[in-house]
Amino acid sequence: MDGDVRRAGLAGERELLATVPGPADGMTIDCAGNLYVASHLQPDGRVNVLAPDGTTLGSLTTAAQTTNLAFGGADHRTLYVSAGRALYSVALNLPGYPN
């Protein structure tokens, strides 16, 4: 979309990208533009993965409700997920953005 961000950093018009189960909490993005969304109130601790066009690519689950996530590690290919009183990590094929 052209004009999403206006001068002085003000946001332009909004557009619905996708609907995920439960309210979204933390989010992060990988180098391919895929969006990782922590769905906080999902009982299975779901992280939904969406393509840049909003298509659901899949999901990851933990043992507790997810709250936040971020890429890290030396090569930025480790996704860290906070859920309940735990911190989970999973190695991915794509690095986070920016890598």
C-alpha positions, 0 to 999 in steps of 0.5 A, a space after each residue: 500500500 502506498 501512503 501507509 506511513 505519513 510524514 512525522 510517522 503518523 499512520 495512514 488507513 488501516 487494512 485487515 491482514 488476517 484474523 487469528 484465534 484469540 487476541 494477538 499479543 506479541 509479534 515478530 517478523 522473519 526475513 521473508 516477511 512472515 508474521 509470527 503472532 502470539 495468541 495469548 488466550 489460546 489454551 495451547 499456547 499458540 503462535 500463528 505464522 502468517 505469510 505477507 499476504 495474510 495466509 496462514 502458514 501454520 502454527 507452533 504450540 507450547 504448554 502455556 499461554 504465549 505472551 511474546 516472541 523474538 528472534 535471536 541467536 548468533 544467526 537470528 534463526 532461533 525463535 524465543 517464545 515466552 509462555 507462562 513462566 517459561 521461555 521456549 526456543 525453536 530453531 527455524 530455517 529462516 532468520 528473523 528480520 533484520 538478520 
